[in-house]
């Protein structure tokens, strides 16, 4: 799979290597306990496979102080972040930085539950799914970055988000003008790709080179 300029294509590390990368990248500077801002297949209540497999049992859908008795089963915490564009690829989205503040991505905030070890384990699983192996690793397909998000009530929340590093010029990337990928998927009756999204993207790129 082609990366942006300056990245090389290597065999992805094993899960054990991922744990090694994550532990040694972050142990000198403790990872801040922030919620995750998700905008694609990890958005809850959309029927997406990856949320159900990776996050459903590991996160809370509302801030810790929320009275859950006031929430319905279909509710979650909607949020946005600015200075990003979002693209539709092969059943999954790519979120990339933009210099235009009017470019807004809509997604959700989720709060990993449990103690410090449980929090770290959830981040490791999210990193694995997004193929993030540690800061600066040449195998990274996404990178975890801190972003400023705004909840629907106007509250500002800092969160971790996965920013795409794939070279979008190597595939047919359709910009989602609304900034809302789950809505785009529903409107077009598209199916999410699940955790094999990277392999599907690689196949698409390879096919485009032979046509």
RAQUICOR-V624568 format. One record per run of one state. SS is the DSSP state (hx for helix, st for strand, lp for the rest). FROM is the first residue (numbers start at 1). TO is the last residue. If there is no record, write none. Layout:
SS_FROM_TO + SS_FROM_TO
This chain:
lp_1_2 + st_3_3 + lp_4_14 + hx_15_26 + lp_27_34 + st_35_38 + lp_39_48 + hx_49_55 + lp_56_58 + st_59_60 + lp_61_67 + hx_68_70 + lp_71_76 + st_77_82 + lp_83_83 + st_84_88 + lp_89_92 + st_93_97 + lp_98_103 + st_104_112 + lp_113_115 + hx_116_130 + lp_131_141 + st_142_151 + lp_152_155 + st_156_164 + lp_165_165 + st_166_166 + lp_167_167 + hx_168_170 + lp_171_173 + st_174_175 + lp_176_180 + hx_181_188 + lp_189_193 + hx_194_209 + lp_210_211
